[in-house]
Amino acid sequence: MKSIKHAIATAVAEHTGFPAADIVNLIEYPPNPELGDLALPCFQFAKQLRKNPALIASELADKLAGIDGIGNANAQGGYLNLTLERSTYALSIVDRALQSVHDLFSEERGTGHTVAVDYSAPNIAKPFGVGHLRSTIIGQAIVRLMREDGYRVEGVNHLGDWGTQFGKNIAAYLKWGDEETVRKNPVRELFKLYVRFHEEAREHPELEDEGRYWFKQLEEGHEQANRLWRWFIDESLRAFQETYKTLGVEFDHYLGESFYNDKMDAIVDELRAKGLLVEDDGAEVVDLSAYDMPPCIIKKSDGTSIYATRDLAAADYRHRVLGADTLVYVVGAEQKLHFQQVFKVLELLGRDYAKRCTHVAFGLMKFNGERLSTRRGHVVYLEDVLNKAIEEAKRIIQEKNPNLADQDGVARSVGVGAVIFNDLKTYRIHEVDFRYEDVLNFDGETGPYVQYTHARACSVLRKAGTDAQPLNWPTQVQPDDVEWALILRLAQAGEALARAVDEFDPSVMARYVLHVCHAFNRFYHNNPILQADDPLRAARLALTQATRNVIAKALYLIGLDAPQEM
Ligand SMILES: NC(=[NH2+])NCCC[C@H](N)C(=O)O
């Protein structure tokens, strides 16, 4: 929905000649509501209009007073202060949230664009690391946020399913592995074998040769090597998919690194033909010294291609075959240089989409101060973390609401939601710490707090029995300050979505829904809903229903369930 800010900006644009899109961003919510609901500082127009800001503000005040929904416009200093016509505005926002909450959030700005989002991308036969968890959570949210905004999104899982590691996996499995044990617990068992391989290789370095031998066999199509490799992939994927199901995460494509095995020659040939390949210590690289970057390695001295080459082939694939005009990579901040190099090489190759490639980086997450998985020895497994969160959630729910019907289902939504929300409420670049007692605190800035607020709204509506009936804000009711604060929050849904999308930052949506919940809970505690008399009761019920819709949508967008009861 075009927000009231847009209506104001359009009118101001007509008067000042400045672009409306810039004016929208100048409009503020004054910290002190006495001053009005919205304010526009006019200092920026002074130079070009050759008038002082106070005069501009007062001219604009005259002009804007006539706009639908604006109750009062006045100039103060260089500021234009605007007060909205509360009941008309309440009706329009509540109506939107009730009729089509999608329109409250979205102006479908992405129509006509296709975005490929690369997220999760764990490595086969290794535990799901913290980077993969954060990538999965942030990526899934970005996918949903962008779809809501009208983009066509292709979600891609760029699985790590190729490389010398698999030679070692095969060698270790052939030496010490057992089919039954692996089947039961593929990722843990295969990783155990892999760790053992490294340990034993320290005393028996000839093991490394065996690993290399098997990787070469794999590359050359050796039957048994390929069968084992496929099997490792199938078993690991099965385990990962279990985790994705728990997290409620989906992909449009599973295209692992091996998918590009036969698609890299074309890139290498093109690089060579364009004179971009140079030799460096036996390897073939693209020299990026002119851009203050180390060379991008395309082919190692032994002729094998590497990570970057696969990413170049994958980028072309996403553009040409998947039809993406924008490429997004949700990958840990430690790979910053890798993506700078890949994007630069795409640019040197003349790919016009190179300008629309973004590395969406994020920081570490620690679990009770520990890293999720480390190279050897100590490993915290994601599924254990999720299971414990679900168990704890169940314990809390049983205590709070022993008669709740679907306790297991709700515990799953709450436990998983707690993990997801804890990740997303912080700006992604920052490090995240995870402690069960914090993330499951129903009174903190947590997933359970937001879900509980949603369930509270559902419960009011259930008791009123109005769930099926269409409600709306009766125009004869003038919202009081508490209701008004909530309505203004609901009205900001569109701004939250646009910013979250433009900055690839789901935390904008997570913080938005927290604000909505704070405003709703204040309303709930201050203003009797069911005990009020009509038309006030009808107004408050409509506002409750509108809020419920907005919270449910926001939760969906960041990947959380919204149970009706908890
Ligand atoms: N297109 C990409 N490079 N995506 C990210 C892949 C992440 C890689 N599997 C890793 O664990 O480090």
Ligand as a Chemical Component Dictionary entry (heavy atoms), coordinates in Angstrom:
data_LIG
# 
_chem_comp.id                   LIG 
_chem_comp.type                 NON-POLYMER 
_chem_comp.pdbx_formal_charge   1 
_chem_comp.three_letter_code    LIG 
# 
loop_
_chem_comp_atom.comp_id 
_chem_comp_atom.atom_id 
_chem_comp_atom.alt_atom_id 
_chem_comp_atom.type_symbol 
_chem_comp_atom.charge 
_chem_comp_atom.model_Cartn_x 
_chem_comp_atom.model_Cartn_y 
_chem_comp_atom.model_Cartn_z 
_chem_comp_atom.pdbx_ordinal 
LIG N1 N1 N 0 28.200 -20.005 -3.806 1  
LIG C1 C1 C 0 28.807 -20.207 -2.666 2  
LIG N2 N2 N 1 30.108 -20.155 -2.600 3  
LIG N3 N3 N 0 28.057 -20.470 -1.582 4  
LIG C2 C2 C 0 28.552 -20.738 -0.273 5  
LIG C3 C3 C 0 29.150 -22.099 -0.125 6  
LIG C4 C4 C 0 29.638 -22.364 1.267  7  
LIG C5 C5 C 0 30.582 -23.530 1.395  8  
LIG N4 N4 N 0 29.927 -24.798 1.187  9  
LIG C6 C6 C 0 31.211 -23.499 2.777  10 
LIG O1 O1 O 0 30.802 -24.238 3.634  11 
LIG O2 O2 O 0 32.099 -22.709 3.009  12 
# 
loop_
_chem_comp_bond.comp_id 
_chem_comp_bond.atom_id_1 
_chem_comp_bond.atom_id_2 
_chem_comp_bond.value_order 
_chem_comp_bond.pdbx_ordinal 
LIG N1 C1 SING 1  
LIG C1 N2 DOUB 2  
LIG C1 N3 SING 3  
LIG N3 C2 SING 4  
LIG C2 C3 SING 5  
LIG C3 C4 SING 6  
LIG C4 C5 SING 7  
LIG C5 N4 SING 8  
LIG C5 C6 SING 9  
LIG C6 O1 DOUB 10 
LIG C6 O2 SING 11 
# 
